[in-house]
């Protein structure tokens, strides 16, 4: 798959594409991943990685699948290095998953699902420090942000990516 040909979405920031890397595991409401995890193409976060996103849902898809989604919130995490990482929470578009058709904010999700979202992101961040004693205890959630902040995060990440691409083109020319 040529990632350079995949757009950030049909109408970003409210209609975005998420390239799934880690499919959902378990049934809805059961322990496991509370959605399909991946990244928004053509975005760049301050840490140099694409914008990471969890698309809540109850249907697992294959790795590499492209999910049309809409931002519904952000989650702020601080790792042992003291640097905040912001992760995007998204809902699938209506045609893909009618159960979430009216979900426009993380606040409308059931609290057990939000707990699973927190556990998922802490575990994903924990995977980055495998073998380091006490790492999981050093990752903590700092805040939730609303859909407007999530949309702004996507716009800024897209602009950062465009700026980086222009710089590469200028340096190559």
C-alpha positions in Angstrom: 0.0 0.0 0.0 1.4 3.4 -1.0 0.6 5.6 2.0 1.5 8.7 0.1 -1.6 8.2 -2.0 -4.0 7.9 0.9 -5.6 11.3 1.9 -6.1 12.4 5.5 -9.8 12.2 4.8 -12.6 13.2 2.5 -13.3 16.5 4.4 -10.8 16.9 7.2 -10.9 17.5 10.0 -14.5 16.2 10.5 -14.2 13.3 8.0 -10.8 11.6 8.3 -9.2 8.4 7.3 -7.6 6.1 9.9 -5.2 3.4 8.6 -5.7 0.5 11.1 -2.5 -1.0 12.6 -4.0 -2.9 15.6 -7.5 -4.3 15.0 -10.0 -4.4 17.8 -9.8 -7.5 20.0 -12.6 -9.0 22.1 -16.3 -8.2 21.9 -17.9 -4.9 22.7 -18.1 -4.4 26.4 -15.6 -7.3 27.0 -11.9 -6.8 27.9 -9.7 -6.1 24.9 -9.2 -3.2 22.6 -12.2 -0.8 22.6 -11.8 -0.1 18.9 -9.4 -0.2 15.9 -6.1 1.6 16.4 -4.1 3.3 13.7 -3.0 6.6 12.3 -4.3 9.5 10.2 -2.2 9.7 7.0 -0.6 12.9 5.9 -0.4 14.2 9.5 2.6 14.8 11.7 2.6 15.3 15.4 5.4 17.2 17.3 7.1 13.9 18.2 7.6 13.2 14.4 5.0 10.5 14.2 1.6 10.6 12.4 -1.5 11.4 14.5 -2.4 8.2 16.3 -6.1 7.4 16.6 -8.4 4.9 18.2 -11.7 4.4 16.3 -14.3 3.1 18.9 -16.5 0.4 17.7 -17.6 -3.2 18.0 -16.4 -4.6 14.7 -12.8 -5.6 14.2 -11.2 -4.9 10.8 -8.0 -6.2 9.2 -4.7 -4.4 9.6 -4.3 -1.9 6.8 -8.0 -1.3 6.5 -9.0 2.4 5.9 -11.7 3.6 8.3 -13.7 6.8 7.6 -14.0 8.4 11.0 -14.8 11.7 12.8 -12.9 13.1 15.8 -14.9 12.9 19.0 -12.2 13.7 21.6 -8.5 13.6 22.6 -6.7 12.0 25.5 -3.6 13.6 27.1 -1.0 11.3 28.5 2.3 12.0 30.3 5.1 9.4 30.1 8.1 8.9 32.3 9.9 11.5 30.3 7.4 14.2 31.4 6.3 15.0 27.9 2.6 15.1 27.1 1.4 12.9 24.2 -2.1 13.6 22.8 -4.0 10.8 21.2 -7.1 11.1 19.0 -10.4 9.3 19.8 -12.6 8.9 16.8 -16.0 7.5 15.9 -16.7 5.6 12.7 -18.8 7.3 10.0 -22.5 6.6 10.1 -22.5 4.3 7.1 -19.8 2.2 8.6 -21.3 1.7 12.0 -24.8 2.9 12.7 -24.5 2.2 16.4 -22.2 5.3 16.7 -24.2 7.4 14.2 -25.0 10.1 16.8 -21.7 10.0 18.7 -20.1 13.4 18.3 -18.3 13.6 21.6 -16.4 11.2 23.9 -18.8 12.4 26.6 -21.7 10.4 25.1 -19.7 7.1 25.4 -20.5 4.8 28.3 -18.0 5.2 31.2 -16.9 1.5 31.0 -15.9 2.1 27.4 -14.0 5.3 28.3 -12.1 3.3 31.0 -11.2 0.8 28.3 -9.9 3.6 26.1 -7.7 4.9 28.9 -6.4 1.4 29.6 -5.7 0.8 25.9 -3.7 4.0 25.5 -1.7 3.5 28.7 -0.9 0.0 27.5 0.1 1.2 24.0 2.4 3.8 25.5 3.7 1.2 28.0 4.7 -1.0 25.0 7.3 1.7 24.1 9.2 1.1 27.3 9.3 -2.7 27.4 11.8 -4.0 30.0 12.0 -0.8 32.0 11.0 -1.4 35.6 8.0 0.7 36.8 7.3 2.1 33.3 3.5 1.5 33.4 3.2 3.2 36.7 4.9 6.3 35.2 2.3 6.8 32.4 -0.8 8.7 33.5 -3.8 10.4 31.9 -3.7 14.1 32.3 -6.9 15.2 30.6 -9.7 14.6 28.1 -10.4 17.1 25.3 -13.5 17.7 23.3 -14.3 17.1 19.6 -13.3 20.7 18.7 -9.9 20.2 20.2 -9.6 16.9 18.3 -10.5 18.6 15.0 -7.9 21.3 15.7 -5.3 18.6 16.5 -6.0 17.0 13.1 -5.7 20.4 11.3 -2.4 21.3 13.0 -1.0 17.8 12.3 -2.0 18.1 8.6 -0.3 21.6 8.4 2.8 20.2 10.1 3.0 17.4 7.5 2.5 19.9 4.6 5.3 22.1 6.0 7.6 19.1 6.4 6.8 17.9 2.8 7.5 21.4 1.4 10.8 21.4 3.2 11.8 18.1 1.7 10.9 19.3 -1.7 12.9 22.5 -1.3 15.9 20.6 0.0 15.7 18.1 -2.9 15.4 20.8 -5.5 
